[in-house]
Amino acid sequence: MIGEIIAIGDELISGRTENTTSAFAARHLFAAGHEIYAMHTIGDNPALIGEVLKRALKRVDFVVVTGGLGSTTDDLTNEAVAEALDREPILYPEILKRIREHLDANQQVSNLEKMAWLPQGAEILNEKAKMAGYLLVHNSIPVFFLPGVPYQMRELLLEHVLPRLAGWSGNHHRVKQRTYKTFGLPETVINQRLLALERRDSIHIGYYPVNCEVHVSLTVLEENKQAAEEKFIDADRVITDALGDAIYGTDQDTLASVVGKLLQDRHKMLSVAESCTGGMIGKRITEVAGSSTWFAGGVIAYSNRLKEILLNVDHDLLNNYGAVSEQVAIAMAARLSERISSDISVSVTGIAGPTGGSDEKPVGTVYIGIFYNNKVTAHLHHFSGNRTRIRDTTTCTALDTVRRALLTDSVQ
Amino acid sequence: MIGEIIAIGDELISGRTENTTSAFAARHLFAAGHEIYAMHTIGDNPALIGEVLKRALKRVDFVVVTGGLGSTTDDLTNEAVAEALDREPILYPEILKRIREHLDANQQVSNLEKMAWLPQGAEILNEKAKMAGYLLVHNSIPVFFLPGVPYQMRELLLEHVLPRLAGWSGNHHRVKQRTYKTFGLPETVINQRLLALERRDSIHIGYYPVNCEVHVSLTVLEENKQAAEEKFIDADRVITDALGDAIYGTDQDTLASVVGKLLQDRHKMLSVAESCTGGMIGKRITEVAGSSTWFAGGVIAYSNRLKEILLNVDHDLLNNYGAVSEQVAIAMAARLSERISSDISVSVTGIAGPTGGSDEKPVGTVYIGIFYNNKVTAHLHHFSGNRTRIRDTTTCTALDTVRRALLTDSVQ
């Protein structure tokens, strides 16, 4: 089915809040075989809400609307929809009851009653949740209204919207989709290598730089299921041959989760010694649920003092070569592994800027060290961009350094 | 001026990439006194690109278009615009020259030539950049075309689009705007306290839950500059009185940057001992440029072993009370401060889930410890939500614990 997504909220059009819910909805709808025609982000503006919704109802098979359902005075979605679709607001006593059950201390039900008035015909999606969301079928088109608060919206989308849409009639195509996640090759090089594949019928290739990675999506659209499968298997082979070990994973994989799987398979424990990244590598790793089975932790050695006290890096080494040096990166990784008996350690020390650079070591100079199999080495990198970008690229490169050491069972 | 933002790219409507550029543009345009009527995210679909652009040209004063300007075959914005606005594509030799200068190894200029064909009338925004962006004035309406790659887009927006728009005629209103960033009060309580203010003329209040914080925006729109100033000063006083020290900062402040200022003023050094956050607190802190003057670093004590070896937490303490306990949180903060002679240390130990919870200590159980002025204490928290949310709330609460210790010069 083809759908449109409408996100509502003044906070979104003033840019104070990033709209992450639309992308989440699009991703999961797409993965479920639907296609998104357009996504709109508009303010709490009743006239525009009505206009955009009515236009969508004329051209797509379903609509997802998020935001503006809350209790504060700037939430106007229900009123706007009632007006635009000519559906009088009705008080839903079951919502009122649920609001009472979920009251925080120092809240009064009267302030929240607004949330219980929905446009006529609304069907509540989840009777049990405080923020229910609802479905309105208008001229046979399902319109899902979900809260703008990301975690509430996500739950309702996954548990109620997707199952409801799966049961709807109108799914014409067989879609096979996979995202290949790569690190280390420029986007244009990847594009060149896949040009011939891209020209084949029913196949669509997309190229998406995501921070320091490039994600390549393969989509096969076919009326016939078997044809879709065959084209997909063939295209998958072409892509994996063309991009080789620059592909670190697919779909839901992250660099950290892939590193975790490699560590688990080899029964190894990883540790990190972070200077300029200040905890980012550890953060990225511990986003993976269950990472405690393969990640010990490490040291945020932001100051030289901590490099000495917690990592046993020699004072002379720091003095003679500077904190940002091959020697110190090597010492950080090796001493940490020794000290805590971890099998593999990665270290980073660099200049993330905006200040701290010199002619000899400009902003973006980063050394990444790795200790593995009782060998240790470090490499110099020159990363570009602002502080955020340099730190992000450093984090990705450190994780990829661990991945390659585990894959080749050596450090180079 | 009132504008519309159009983001183009199949990666955005399939949700593989989150559209962060539109929110960035909206925020900076808003801060510069402009208003955003709507933002659209659409695929690399020439017909729809033309339709959305033409509708915008009829109703707003300016348009910002991002994405689809690159060299790969799925980038179709220039072709779509040329067609929709009836402006033949022209080869810009200066772009071709610049592309040559910026070639990566293993790239050929022929593959990138596509980027040098722009719709007739295009004026290049930045002659020096590889990805230039351009301005097209159509029926007196300025339309800015910017790359979709976030850091390129941001630079062009700040350095070229905003200055060009500032010089345009058509800015009717005086706008004063401030965002108050709060932590610790529920959104509905804040809304209640500001209801009377909200009802005043020319004043608009918005409420935005942003992860574990609530941001409150104050906007004053007046034709007259002095009236705007006066109303703004008065409303500012009402808000700061109503929300008190739940307000940690305004506008560009972050919890980490505010903690940094307090530390700098007091000449104190901070350190962190992180278990369940795995580096997130350090990451958040070191996002602040110059944080090395007030942040020493710390330990990612993810495993019990590291709590013992690097933080000197007694084995017996871990055995008797468990890693997630008041006693261990206290020991982590106190021992770290001792060991590295830091003035103030914050520690976290908790269960982020999805596994690892028990009846006694369910998922979301977190102890946050703080050592300051030779006193140490720890508090138990019960956070809700998934792993990401629990870790994020823990990080915010830890930073707020440091803020309150510094503000009151004590630990409680």
Interface residues (C-beta under 8 A of the other chain):
Chain A: G9 D10 E11 L12 I13 S14 G15 R16 T17 E18 N19 T20 S22 A23 F24 A25 A26 R27 H28 L29 F30 I36 Y37 A38 M39 H40 T41 I42 G43 L48 V52 G70 S71 T72 T73 D74 D104 N106 Q107 N111 L112 V149 Y151 T179 P186 E187 T188 V189 N191 Q192 L195 E198 H204 I205 G206 Y207 Y208 P209 V210 H215 S217 M269 S271 V272 E274 S275 C276 T277 G278 G279 M280 I281 G282 K283 R284 I285 T286 E287 A289 G290 S291 S292 F295 A296 G297 G298 V299 I300 A301 Y302 S303 R305 L306 I309 L310 R339 I340 G353 P354 T355 G356 G385 N386 R387 T388 R389 R391
Chain B: G9 D10 E11 L12 I13 S14 G15 R16 T17 E18 N19 T20 S22 A23 F24 A25 A26 R27 H28 L29 F30 I36 Y37 A38 M39 H40 T41 I42 G43 L48 V52 G70 S71 T72 T73 D74 D104 N106 Q107 N111 L112 V149 Y151 T179 P186 E187 T188 V189 N191 Q192 L195 E198 H204 I205 G206 Y207 Y208 P209 V210 H215 S217 M269 S271 V272 E274 S275 C276 T277 G278 G279 M280 I281 G282 K283 I285 T286 E287 A289 G290 S291 S292 F295 A296 G297 G298 V299 I300 A301 Y302 S303 R305 L306 I309 L310 R339 I340 A352 G353 P354 T355 G356 G385 N386 R387 T388 R389 R391
